Amino acid sequence: MDIIRVKGGHRLHGSVQVAGAKNSALKLMAATLLAPGATTLTNVPNISDVHVMGKVLKYMGASIDVIDEHTLLIDTSAVSMWEAPYELVAQMRASTAVMGPLLGRFGKAKIAMPGGCNLGARKIDMHILGLEALGVHFDTDHGYIYADAAEGLVGTDVSLEFASVGATENLIMAAVRAQGCTTIDNAAREPEIVDLACMLNKMGAKIEGAGTPVIKIEGVAELHPVEHQVVGDRIEAGTFVVAGALMAGAEGIEVTGFNPLHLDMVIKRFASMGIECERIAGGIHVRPVEHIKPIDIQTLPFPGFPTDMQPQAMLVSALADGNSIITENIFENRFMFASELVRMGADIHIEGHHAMIHGVRSLSGAQVVSPDLRGGAALVLAGLCAEGTTEVSAIHHIARGYERFVEKLVALGAQVAYVTVPDPNFD
C-alpha cells in the first residue's frame, strides 16, 4: 500500500509547469469517436483517468499509439462497439462522455451507470433529458443505460436546468451530427467546453457560442480527424498557487503552462485573502502570504469559484486570522475533506452545505486519508505547512488528476516521497 509522506516546514522555490487539463483531455479523447481515422492529441496529462479512458476506447475497437509521454495518436477507424462497460465506467465518471459521440456516430450507446469520486449523487438526468429532446430513447436495465436514436438525431432547442459541464459536453457531441440546428440554453461555460468546441470545429463541426450561456450547433454529415493541443490544467495550477502562497520562500514561485484568465475568479478571491498573484507569460508568479485574511466563498459554475478549488481554499482559510465561511453549491459530499483537516488541528464545523472555519496558528502532522482527488492533493499541501510529518493514504485518488504530483513538489524543494507500507487489512 503506497502513501505520500510529507515533512513539513520546507520552503518552496523555482518554477513548476502544469500538465494538460484532465477535464478537457478526457472529453477530447471521447470526441475522437466522431471522426473515423487517426486524431493526434498533444499536451495530454499522463494520469490514471486518461489511462482508463484509453481502455474504454480500446474496448470499443480504437487503437492508441503513445507517441511520447504527452502525445496520443487515437485511431477510431475500426471502432464497432458502442458500449462502455461497468468495470471501466465504475472507475471514472467521465466515461459517460462517450455517450454523445456514440450516438452521433452509431445512433446508439450502452453505458454503465457512472462511478468516480464519491462526491454525491451527480445524476445524469440532465444528460438524458437533453438527449431525449434530440430524439434519443432511453431504457435502463441491470445497471446499464441503453440509448437509441434509431430514427436519427434531430436538432432542437434544449434548456438545461443547471449549467452542467457533462450534460453540455454530451449534448454538443451528439448535436454536431444531428440534422438541423441545436441551441443549448444555460450551457456550461468552462474553458474545457471551449477547448472541446475548438477541436470539434477543427474537425468540421459548426459550433458557435462556446464559453457563453447559449451555444448553437449546426449539424454536419461527417467529421474528420485533426491534431489538437489540450488546454493547460487550471485546477492543477490553482493547487500549486496555494502551495506557493503557504510555503514559498521570499522570492515566491512561478506556476506556468496555463491561461491565467481561466483562474480569474480564484486569483481575485485569493487576492482578497492577501495572496499576491502576478500574471506572467503563460502563468502566474505567487508570493508567500504572512497574514491570511478570512473570506466568504461560494462555489459556482464557471466563471464562479470552482468546486475543484474548494478544498485548497479551505486549507488556506484554516490558517487565516479570523473566521471564514465556505458554501458548497455543486457537490454535497465535497466537505469530506474537512474531517481529515481537523485531524491536523484545523477548527472547522459543517452545517449542511456551509463550512464555518475558525483560523488556527498552525497545523500538526498526522495520518490522514485522501477522500477524493482534490481533497487528497489539499491534504498533501497541508502536510507541507504542518509541524512534523504527515502521511496521506488512499493516494490513488490523487493519481487520477495530478501528473507527477510528488515529483513536482520535490523539484520545488518540498520534502515529499512515496512510501510503501504494510496493508493493515492484509492478513
Sine and cosine of phi, psi and omega as CSV:
sin_phi,cos_phi,sin_psi,cos_psi,sin_omega,cos_omega
0.00,0.00,0.85,-0.52,0.00,-1.00
-1.00,0.01,0.62,-0.78,0.14,-0.99
-0.78,-0.62,0.20,-0.98,0.16,-0.99
-0.94,-0.34,0.85,-0.53,0.00,-1.00
-0.97,-0.25,0.78,-0.62,-0.07,-1.00
-0.83,-0.55,0.79,-0.61,0.13,-0.99
-0.98,-0.21,0.89,-0.45,-0.12,-0.99
-0.97,0.24,0.26,-0.96,0.15,-0.99
0.99,-0.12,0.01,1.00,-0.04,-1.00
-0.99,-0.11,0.79,-0.61,-0.06,-1.00
-0.96,0.26,0.53,-0.85,-0.02,-1.00
-0.98,-0.21,0.49,-0.87,0.02,-1.00
-0.41,-0.91,0.35,-0.94,0.06,-1.00
0.98,-0.18,-0.50,-0.87,-0.10,-0.99
-0.69,-0.73,0.52,-0.85,0.05,-1.00
-0.71,-0.70,0.69,-0.73,0.03,-1.00
-0.96,-0.28,0.78,-0.62,-0.01,-1.00
-0.99,0.13,0.34,-0.94,-0.02,-1.00
-1.00,0.06,-0.01,-1.00,0.12,-0.99
-0.91,0.42,0.42,-0.91,-0.10,-0.99
-0.94,0.33,0.83,-0.56,0.08,-1.00
-0.82,0.57,-0.74,0.67,-0.11,-0.99
-0.95,0.32,-0.17,0.99,0.11,-0.99
-0.99,-0.14,-0.73,0.68,-0.08,-1.00
-0.84,0.55,-0.67,0.74,-0.05,-1.00
-0.89,0.46,-0.65,0.76,-0.03,-1.00
-0.97,0.26,-0.56,0.83,0.07,-1.00
-0.91,0.40,-0.61,0.79,0.06,-1.00
-0.89,0.46,-0.68,0.73,0.03,-1.00
-0.89,0.46,-0.62,0.78,-0.05,-1.00
-0.91,0.41,-0.37,0.93,0.02,-1.00
-0.89,0.46,-0.35,0.94,0.03,-1.00
-0.89,0.45,-0.40,0.92,-0.06,-1.00
-0.97,0.24,-0.30,0.95,-0.09,-1.00
-0.81,-0.59,1.00,-0.06,0.03,-1.00
-0.81,0.59,0.77,-0.64,-0.08,-1.00
0.75,-0.66,-0.18,-0.98,-0.11,-0.99
-0.97,-0.24,0.92,-0.39,0.07,-1.00
-0.97,-0.24,0.67,-0.74,0.01,-1.00
-0.96,-0.28,0.82,-0.58,0.08,-1.00
-0.92,-0.39,0.80,-0.60,0.04,-1.00
-0.94,-0.35,0.26,-0.97,-0.04,-1.00
0.85,0.52,0.57,0.82,0.04,-1.00
-0.99,0.14,0.79,-0.62,0.00,-1.00
-0.94,0.35,0.64,-0.76,0.02,-1.00
-1.00,0.00,0.99,0.16,-0.08,-1.00
-0.75,-0.67,0.26,-0.97,-0.11,-0.99
-0.92,0.40,-0.55,0.84,0.02,-1.00
-0.89,0.45,-0.62,0.78,0.06,-1.00
-0.90,0.44,-0.63,0.78,0.03,-1.00
-0.89,0.45,-0.65,0.76,0.01,-1.00
-0.91,0.41,-0.70,0.71,0.03,-1.00
-0.88,0.48,-0.59,0.81,0.08,-1.00
-0.87,0.49,-0.65,0.76,0.03,-1.00
-0.91,0.42,-0.60,0.80,0.05,-1.00
-0.87,0.49,-0.74,0.68,-0.02,-1.00
-0.91,0.41,-0.65,0.76,0.02,-1.00
-0.91,0.41,-0.61,0.79,0.04,-1.00
-0.85,0.53,-0.58,0.82,-0.01,-1.00
-0.99,0.16,-0.19,0.98,0.04,-1.00
0.89,-0.45,0.02,1.00,0.03,-1.00
-0.97,0.26,0.42,-0.91,0.15,-0.99
-0.93,-0.38,0.62,-0.78,-0.03,-1.00
-0.78,-0.63,0.87,-0.50,0.08,-1.00
-0.97,-0.25,0.79,-0.61,0.05,-1.00
-1.00,0.02,0.98,-0.21,-0.05,-1.00
-0.95,0.32,-0.71,0.70,0.18,-0.98
-0.49,-0.87,-0.13,-0.99,-0.13,-0.99
-0.85,0.53,-0.46,0.89,-0.09,-1.00
-0.83,-0.56,0.28,0.96,-0.01,-1.00
-0.78,-0.62,0.82,-0.58,0.01,-1.00
-0.88,-0.48,0.69,-0.72,0.15,-0.99
-0.95,-0.30,0.95,-0.33,-0.11,-0.99
-0.95,-0.32,0.91,-0.42,-0.01,-1.00
-0.96,-0.29,0.92,-0.40,-0.05,-1.00
-0.97,-0.24,0.28,0.96,-0.04,-1.00
-0.85,0.53,-0.65,0.76,-0.12,-0.99
-1.00,-0.07,0.15,0.99,0.00,-1.00
-0.89,0.45,0.83,-0.56,0.01,-1.00
-0.77,-0.64,-0.33,0.95,0.05,-1.00
-0.99,0.13,0.50,-0.87,0.06,-1.00
-0.77,-0.64,0.61,0.79,-0.04,-1.00
-0.79,-0.61,0.67,-0.74,0.16,-0.99
-0.94,-0.35,0.95,-0.31,-0.17,-0.99
-0.96,0.27,0.36,-0.93,-0.06,-1.00
-0.85,0.52,-0.68,0.73,-0.10,-1.00
-0.88,0.47,-0.35,0.94,0.05,-1.00
-0.99,-0.15,-0.72,0.70,-0.02,-1.00
-0.89,0.46,-0.56,0.83,0.00,-1.00
-0.89,0.45,-0.40,0.92,0.00,-1.00
-0.99,0.16,-0.39,0.92,-0.15,-0.99
-0.38,-0.92,0.88,-0.47,-0.05,-1.00
-0.87,0.50,-0.56,0.83,-0.06,-1.00
-0.89,0.46,-0.19,0.98,0.07,-1.00
-0.86,0.51,-0.42,0.91,0.02,-1.00
-0.91,0.41,-0.20,0.98,0.01,-1.00
-0.92,0.39,-0.22,0.97,0.02,-1.00
-0.98,0.18,-0.17,0.99,-0.04,-1.00
-0.88,0.48,-0.77,0.64,-0.01,-1.00
-0.86,0.50,-0.77,0.63,0.03,-1.00
-0.87,0.49,-0.63,0.77,0.01,-1.00
-0.91,0.42,-0.65,0.76,0.05,-1.00
-0.91,0.41,-0.61,0.79,0.01,-1.00
-0.92,0.39,-0.57,0.82,-0.05,-1.00
-1.00,-0.02,-0.69,0.72,-0.12,-0.99
-0.94,-0.35,-0.26,0.96,-0.05,-1.00
0.98,0.20,0.19,0.98,0.02,-1.00
-0.35,-0.94,0.36,-0.93,0.00,-1.00
-0.35,-0.94,0.52,-0.85,0.09,-1.00
-0.78,-0.63,0.92,-0.40,-0.13,-0.99
-0.81,-0.59,0.77,-0.64,0.10,-0.99
-0.93,0.38,0.50,-0.87,0.06,-1.00
-0.86,0.51,0.64,-0.77,-0.23,-0.97
-0.97,0.25,0.34,-0.94,0.09,-1.00
-0.85,-0.53,-0.73,-0.69,-0.01,-1.00
0.98,-0.19,-0.35,-0.94,0.01,-1.00
-0.88,0.47,0.60,-0.80,0.01,-1.00
-0.99,0.11,0.96,0.26,-0.07,-1.00
-0.96,-0.28,0.16,0.99,-0.01,-1.00
0.81,-0.58,-0.17,-0.99,-0.12,-0.99
-0.89,0.46,-0.77,0.64,0.00,-1.00
0.68,0.74,0.78,0.63,-0.05,-1.00
-0.91,0.41,0.37,-0.93,-0.02,-1.00
-0.97,-0.24,0.48,0.87,0.01,-1.00
-0.82,0.57,-0.67,0.74,-0.04,-1.00
-0.92,0.38,-0.55,0.84,0.09,-1.00
-0.86,0.52,-0.76,0.65,-0.08,-1.00
-0.91,0.42,-0.72,0.69,-0.01,-1.00
-0.88,0.48,-0.66,0.75,0.01,-1.00
-0.91,0.41,-0.69,0.72,-0.01,-1.00
-0.94,0.34,-0.54,0.84,0.08,-1.00
-0.87,0.49,-0.60,0.80,0.02,-1.00
-0.90,0.44,-0.43,0.90,0.03,-1.00
-1.00,0.09,-0.02,1.00,0.04,-1.00
0.96,-0.27,0.25,0.97,-0.02,-1.00
-1.00,-0.01,0.70,-0.71,0.09,-1.00
-0.97,-0.22,0.71,-0.70,-0.06,-1.00
-0.89,-0.46,0.61,-0.80,0.20,-0.98
-0.71,-0.71,0.48,-0.88,0.10,-1.00
-0.83,-0.56,0.63,-0.77,-0.02,-1.00
-0.31,-0.95,0.77,-0.64,0.08,-1.00
0.79,0.61,0.68,0.73,0.08,-1.00
0.99,0.16,0.14,0.99,0.00,-1.00
-0.88,-0.47,0.50,-0.86,0.11,-0.99
-0.97,-0.26,0.83,-0.55,0.04,-1.00
-0.96,-0.27,0.86,-0.52,-0.01,-1.00
-0.90,-0.45,0.73,-0.68,-0.06,-1.00
-0.64,-0.77,0.82,-0.58,0.08,-1.00
-0.86,-0.51,0.85,0.52,-0.12,-0.99
-0.86,0.52,-0.53,0.85,-0.02,-1.00
-1.00,-0.05,0.13,0.99,0.04,-1.00
1.00,-0.07,0.45,-0.89,0.05,-1.00
-0.99,0.14,0.69,-0.72,-0.04,-1.00
-0.81,-0.59,0.81,-0.59,0.00,-1.00
-0.87,0.49,0.56,-0.83,-0.02,-1.00
-0.33,-0.94,-0.04,-1.00,0.08,-1.00
-0.99,-0.12,0.78,-0.62,0.00,-1.00
-0.83,-0.55,0.76,-0.65,0.06,-1.00
-0.90,-0.44,0.89,-0.46,-0.02,-1.00
-0.99,0.12,0.69,-0.72,0.04,-1.00
-0.91,0.41,-0.56,0.83,-0.01,-1.00
-0.67,-0.74,0.54,-0.84,-0.05,-1.00
-0.97,0.26,0.93,0.36,-0.05,-1.00
-0.97,0.25,0.79,-0.62,0.02,-1.00
-0.92,0.40,-0.76,0.65,-0.04,-1.00
-0.88,0.48,-0.69,0.73,0.01,-1.00
-0.91,0.42,-0.67,0.74,0.03,-1.00
-0.87,0.50,-0.69,0.72,-0.03,-1.00
-0.91,0.42,-0.72,0.70,0.00,-1.00
-0.89,0.45,-0.63,0.78,0.02,-1.00
-0.91,0.42,-0.68,0.73,0.02,-1.00
-0.87,0.50,-0.73,0.68,-0.10,-0.99
-0.94,0.33,-0.41,0.91,0.12,-0.99
-0.99,0.13,-0.67,0.74,-0.11,-0.99
-0.92,0.40,-0.43,0.90,-0.01,-1.00
-0.90,0.44,-0.32,0.95,0.01,-1.00
-0.93,-0.37,0.13,0.99,0.02,-1.00
-0.98,0.18,0.38,-0.93,0.09,-1.00
-0.99,0.13,0.81,-0.59,0.00,-1.00
1.00,-0.04,-0.25,-0.97,-0.10,-0.99
-0.96,-0.27,0.60,-0.80,0.07,-1.00
-0.85,-0.53,0.68,-0.73,0.10,-1.00
-0.87,-0.49,0.81,-0.58,0.04,-1.00
-0.97,-0.26,0.91,-0.41,0.01,-1.00
-0.99,-0.15,0.58,-0.81,-0.10,-0.99
0.88,0.47,0.64,0.77,0.03,-1.00
-0.95,0.31,0.47,-0.88,0.12,-0.99
-0.90,0.43,0.52,-0.85,-0.12,-0.99
-0.89,-0.45,0.15,0.99,-0.08,-1.00
-0.83,0.56,0.49,-0.87,0.06,-1.00
-0.83,0.56,-0.49,0.87,0.02,-1.00
-0.93,0.37,-0.49,0.87,0.10,-1.00
-0.91,0.41,-0.68,0.73,0.02,-1.00
-0.89,0.45,-0.66,0.75,0.00,-1.00
-0.89,0.46,-0.68,0.74,0.03,-1.00
-0.89,0.46,-0.73,0.68,-0.01,-1.00
-0.89,0.46,-0.61,0.79,0.02,-1.00
-0.87,0.49,-0.72,0.69,0.00,-1.00
-0.92,0.38,-0.68,0.74,0.00,-1.00
-0.88,0.47,-0.62,0.78,0.05,-1.00
-0.91,0.42,-0.60,0.80,0.11,-0.99
-0.87,0.49,-0.56,0.83,-0.03,-1.00
-0.97,0.22,-0.12,0.99,0.02,-1.00
0.92,-0.40,0.04,1.00,0.04,-1.00
-0.96,0.29,0.25,-0.97,0.03,-1.00
-0.81,-0.59,1.00,0.01,-0.07,-1.00
-0.86,-0.50,0.76,-0.65,0.05,-1.00
-0.80,-0.60,0.56,-0.83,0.12,-0.99
1.00,-0.03,0.08,1.00,0.03,-1.00
-0.86,0.50,0.74,-0.67,-0.09,-1.00
0.99,-0.12,-0.04,1.00,0.08,-1.00
-0.86,-0.51,0.18,-0.98,-0.01,-1.00
-0.95,0.32,-0.21,0.98,-0.01,-1.00
-0.82,-0.57,0.89,-0.46,0.01,-1.00
-0.92,-0.40,0.74,-0.67,0.01,-1.00
-0.90,-0.44,0.74,-0.68,-0.05,-1.00
-0.78,-0.62,0.81,-0.58,0.13,-0.99
-0.98,-0.20,0.88,-0.48,-0.05,-1.00
-0.89,0.47,0.55,-0.84,0.03,-1.00
-0.82,-0.58,0.31,-0.95,-0.07,-1.00
-0.97,0.25,-0.52,0.85,-0.03,-1.00
-0.39,-0.92,0.33,-0.94,0.06,-1.00
-0.81,-0.59,0.38,-0.93,-0.05,-1.00
-0.80,-0.60,0.43,-0.90,-0.03,-1.00
-0.91,0.42,0.46,-0.89,-0.01,-1.00
-0.59,-0.80,-0.01,-1.00,0.20,-0.98
-0.91,-0.42,0.72,-0.70,-0.08,-1.00
-0.55,-0.83,0.61,-0.79,0.03,-1.00
-0.99,-0.17,0.79,-0.62,0.00,-1.00
-0.93,0.36,0.70,-0.72,0.03,-1.00
-0.90,0.43,0.46,-0.89,0.01,-1.00
-0.91,0.41,0.46,-0.89,-0.11,-0.99
-1.00,0.09,0.96,-0.28,-0.03,-1.00
-0.93,0.37,-0.49,0.87,-0.02,-1.00
-0.97,0.24,-0.65,0.76,0.11,-0.99
-0.87,0.49,-0.66,0.75,0.02,-1.00
-0.87,0.49,-0.72,0.69,0.01,-1.00
-0.88,0.48,-0.56,0.83,0.03,-1.00
-0.90,0.44,-0.69,0.72,0.01,-1.00
-0.96,0.29,-0.47,0.88,0.11,-0.99
-0.87,0.50,-0.68,0.73,0.04,-1.00
-0.90,0.45,-0.67,0.74,0.04,-1.00
-0.85,0.53,-0.69,0.72,0.00,-1.00
-0.93,0.37,-0.65,0.76,0.00,-1.00
-0.88,0.47,-0.59,0.81,-0.06,-1.00
-1.00,0.05,-0.55,0.84,-0.19,-0.98
-0.71,-0.71,0.14,0.99,0.03,-1.00
-0.94,0.34,0.44,-0.90,0.15,-0.99
-0.95,0.33,-0.02,-1.00,-0.10,-1.00
-0.85,0.53,-0.51,0.86,-0.04,-1.00
-0.99,0.16,-0.19,0.98,0.00,-1.00
0.98,0.20,-0.11,-0.99,0.07,-1.00
-0.72,-0.69,0.34,-0.94,0.08,-1.00
-0.96,-0.29,0.69,-0.72,0.07,-1.00
-0.88,-0.47,0.90,-0.43,-0.13,-0.99
-0.82,-0.57,0.10,-1.00,0.06,-1.00
1.00,-0.10,0.27,0.96,-0.02,-1.00
-0.49,-0.87,0.20,-0.98,0.03,-1.00
-1.00,-0.03,0.91,-0.42,-0.03,-1.00
-0.85,0.53,-0.43,0.90,0.02,-1.00
-0.89,0.45,-0.44,0.90,0.02,-1.00
-0.95,0.31,-0.23,0.97,-0.01,-1.00
-0.89,-0.45,0.38,0.93,-0.17,-0.99
-0.85,0.53,-0.75,0.66,-0.04,-1.00
-0.91,0.42,-0.62,0.79,0.03,-1.00
-0.89,0.46,-0.71,0.71,0.00,-1.00
-0.88,0.48,-0.68,0.73,-0.01,-1.00
-0.90,0.43,-0.69,0.73,-0.02,-1.00
-0.94,0.34,-0.61,0.79,0.06,-1.00
-0.91,0.41,-0.60,0.80,0.02,-1.00
-0.87,0.50,-0.60,0.80,0.01,-1.00
-0.94,0.34,-0.26,0.96,0.07,-1.00
-1.00,-0.03,-0.07,1.00,0.00,-1.00
0.99,-0.17,0.08,1.00,0.00,-1.00
-0.99,0.10,0.84,-0.54,-0.07,-1.00
-1.00,-0.06,0.92,-0.38,0.03,-1.00
-0.88,-0.47,0.87,-0.49,0.02,-1.00
-0.96,-0.29,0.80,-0.59,0.01,-1.00
-0.96,0.29,0.74,-0.67,0.06,-1.00
-0.81,-0.59,0.06,-1.00,0.00,-1.00
-0.88,0.48,0.89,-0.45,0.06,-1.00
0.94,0.33,0.41,0.91,0.01,-1.00
0.16,-0.99,-0.45,-0.89,-0.11,-0.99
-0.64,-0.76,0.61,-0.79,0.20,-0.98
-0.96,-0.27,0.85,-0.52,-0.05,-1.00
-0.89,-0.45,0.68,-0.73,0.02,-1.00
-0.95,-0.31,0.42,-0.91,-0.01,-1.00
-0.93,0.38,0.51,-0.86,0.03,-1.00
-0.94,-0.35,0.76,-0.65,-0.03,-1.00
-1.00,0.05,-0.70,0.72,-0.03,-1.00
-0.86,-0.52,0.95,-0.31,-0.05,-1.00
-1.00,0.07,0.78,-0.63,0.02,-1.00
-1.00,0.04,0.60,-0.80,0.03,-1.00
-0.93,0.37,0.28,-0.96,-0.12,-0.99
-0.49,-0.87,0.36,-0.93,0.12,-0.99
-0.88,-0.47,0.92,-0.39,-0.08,-1.00
-0.86,-0.52,0.65,-0.76,0.16,-0.99
-0.84,-0.54,0.78,-0.63,0.06,-1.00
-0.98,0.20,0.69,-0.73,-0.03,-1.00
-0.54,-0.84,0.33,-0.94,0.10,-1.00
-0.86,0.51,0.39,-0.92,0.02,-1.00
-0.83,0.56,0.70,-0.72,0.24,0.97
-1.00,-0.02,0.34,0.94,0.05,-1.00
-0.96,0.28,-0.06,-1.00,-0.01,-1.00
-0.95,0.32,0.83,-0.56,-0.12,-0.99
-0.96,0.29,0.66,-0.75,0.05,-1.00
-0.88,0.48,-0.48,0.88,0.00,-1.00
-0.94,0.34,-0.19,0.98,0.08,-1.00
-0.96,-0.26,0.06,1.00,-0.05,-1.00
-0.91,0.41,-0.71,0.71,0.03,-1.00
-0.88,0.48,-0.63,0.77,0.01,-1.00
-0.91,0.42,-0.65,0.76,0.04,-1.00
-0.92,0.40,-0.58,0.82,0.04,-1.00
-0.90,0.43,-0.62,0.78,0.05,-1.00
-0.87,0.50,-0.74,0.67,0.01,-1.00
-0.88,0.48,-0.69,0.72,0.00,-1.00
-0.89,0.46,-0.53,0.85,-0.02,-1.00
-0.90,0.43,-0.33,0.94,-0.01,-1.00
-0.94,-0.35,0.22,0.97,-0.04,-1.00
-0.98,0.20,0.32,-0.95,0.06,-1.00
-1.00,0.03,0.98,0.22,-0.01,-1.00
0.65,-0.76,-0.25,-0.97,-0.10,-1.00
-0.97,-0.25,0.72,-0.69,0.02,-1.00
-0.87,-0.50,0.36,-0.93,0.09,-1.00
-0.76,-0.65,0.75,-0.66,0.11,-0.99
-0.86,-0.51,0.79,-0.61,0.01,-1.00
-0.93,-0.36,0.84,-0.54,-0.02,-1.00
-0.99,-0.16,0.93,-0.37,-0.05,-1.00
-0.97,-0.25,-0.04,1.00,-0.13,-0.99
-0.96,-0.28,-0.86,0.51,-0.06,-1.00
-0.88,-0.48,0.85,-0.53,-0.11,-0.99
-0.93,0.36,-0.37,0.93,-0.04,-1.00
-0.98,-0.19,0.18,0.98,-0.04,-1.00
-0.90,0.43,-0.35,0.94,-0.05,-1.00
-0.98,0.19,0.03,1.00,0.05,-1.00
-0.84,0.54,-0.46,0.89,0.03,-1.00
-0.87,0.49,-0.54,0.84,-0.12,-0.99
-0.86,0.51,-0.67,0.74,-0.05,-1.00
-0.89,0.45,-0.53,0.85,0.04,-1.00
-0.96,0.29,-0.61,0.79,0.03,-1.00
-0.92,0.38,-0.54,0.84,0.07,-1.00
-0.88,0.47,-0.57,0.82,0.05,-1.00
-0.87,0.49,-0.39,0.92,0.00,-1.00
-1.00,-0.09,0.09,1.00,0.09,-1.00
0.95,-0.32,0.05,1.00,0.03,-1.00
-0.95,0.31,0.42,-0.91,0.00,-1.00
-0.92,-0.40,1.00,-0.08,-0.10,-1.00
-0.74,-0.67,0.71,-0.70,0.07,-1.00
-0.81,-0.59,0.74,-0.68,-0.05,-1.00
-0.97,-0.25,0.77,-0.63,0.11,-0.99
-0.75,-0.66,0.98,-0.22,-0.04,-1.00
0.88,0.47,-0.84,-0.55,0.01,-1.00
-0.98,-0.20,0.41,0.91,0.08,-1.00
-0.90,-0.44,0.64,-0.77,0.12,-0.99
-0.89,-0.46,0.85,-0.52,0.07,-1.00
-0.99,-0.14,0.85,-0.53,-0.14,-0.99
-0.85,-0.52,0.88,-0.48,0.09,-1.00
-0.99,-0.16,0.89,-0.46,-0.07,-1.00
-0.88,0.47,0.62,-0.79,0.05,-1.00
-0.88,-0.47,0.29,-0.96,-0.06,-1.00
-0.96,0.29,-0.55,0.84,-0.06,-1.00
-0.36,-0.93,0.27,-0.96,0.10,-0.99
-0.93,-0.37,0.36,-0.93,0.04,-1.00
-0.85,-0.53,0.58,-0.81,-0.02,-1.00
-0.87,0.49,0.56,-0.83,-0.01,-1.00
-0.37,-0.93,0.16,-0.99,0.15,-0.99
-1.00,0.05,0.85,-0.53,-0.05,-1.00
-0.73,-0.68,0.31,-0.95,-0.04,-1.00
-0.89,-0.46,0.78,-0.63,0.05,-1.00
-0.92,0.38,0.88,-0.48,-0.04,-1.00
-0.99,0.10,-0.41,0.91,-0.04,-1.00
-0.22,-0.98,-0.06,-1.00,-0.09,-1.00
-0.85,0.53,-0.87,0.49,-0.09,-1.00
-0.96,0.29,-0.61,0.79,0.05,-1.00
-0.88,0.47,-0.61,0.79,0.03,-1.00
-0.90,0.44,-0.70,0.72,0.03,-1.00
-0.89,0.46,-0.65,0.76,0.00,-1.00
-0.90,0.43,-0.56,0.83,0.04,-1.00
-0.92,0.40,-0.59,0.81,0.08,-1.00
-0.90,0.44,-0.67,0.74,0.04,-1.00
-0.90,0.44,-0.60,0.80,0.05,-1.00
-0.87,0.49,-0.63,0.78,0.04,-1.00
-0.89,0.45,-0.52,0.85,0.00,-1.00
-0.89,0.46,-0.59,0.80,-0.07,-1.00
-0.97,-0.24,0.06,1.00,0.00,-1.00
-1.00,0.09,0.38,-0.92,0.09,-1.00
-0.99,0.16,0.80,-0.60,0.01,-1.00
1.00,-0.02,-0.46,-0.89,-0.12,-0.99
-0.93,-0.37,0.68,-0.73,0.05,-1.00
-0.89,-0.46,0.68,-0.74,0.06,-1.00
-0.86,-0.50,0.86,-0.51,-0.04,-1.00
-0.95,-0.30,0.86,-0.52,0.04,-1.00
-0.97,-0.26,0.01,-1.00,-0.08,-1.00
0.84,0.55,0.68,0.73,-0.11,-0.99
-0.98,0.21,-0.03,1.00,0.09,-1.00
-0.87,0.49,-0.46,0.89,0.05,-1.00
-0.88,0.47,-0.70,0.72,-0.04,-1.00
-0.90,0.44,-0.63,0.77,-0.02,-1.00
-0.90,0.43,-0.30,0.95,0.01,-1.00
-0.92,0.39,-0.48,0.88,-0.14,-0.99
-0.71,-0.70,-0.08,1.00,-0.01,-1.00
-0.85,-0.53,0.87,-0.49,0.02,-1.00
-0.99,0.11,0.82,-0.57,0.07,-1.00
0.77,0.64,0.71,0.70,-0.08,-1.00
-0.86,0.51,-0.76,0.65,0.00,-1.00
-0.90,0.44,-0.70,0.72,-0.04,-1.00
-0.88,0.47,-0.63,0.78,0.02,-1.00
-0.92,0.39,-0.64,0.77,0.04,-1.00
-0.91,0.41,-0.64,0.76,0.04,-1.00
-0.88,0.47,-0.66,0.75,0.00,-1.00
-0.89,0.46,-0.42,0.91,0.05,-1.00
-1.00,0.09,-0.12,0.99,0.03,-1.00
0.94,-0.33,0.07,1.00,0.01,-1.00
-0.97,0.26,0.45,-0.89,0.09,-1.00
-0.99,-0.16,1.00,0.08,-0.09,-1.00
-0.71,-0.70,0.61,-0.79,-0.02,-1.00
-0.41,-0.91,0.49,-0.87,0.20,-0.98
-0.98,0.20,0.70,-0.72,0.00,-1.00
-0.72,-0.70,0.71,-0.71,0.07,-1.00
-0.99,-0.10,0.82,-0.57,0.00,-1.00
-0.84,-0.55,0.37,-0.93,0.03,-1.00
-0.87,0.50,0.63,-0.78,0.05,-1.00
-0.98,0.21,0.88,-0.47,-0.06,-1.00
-0.91,0.41,-0.29,0.96,0.00,-1.00
-1.00,-0.02,-0.05,1.00,-0.05,-1.00
-1.00,-0.10,0.81,-0.59,-0.01,-1.00
-0.98,-0.22,0.00,0.00,0.00,0.00
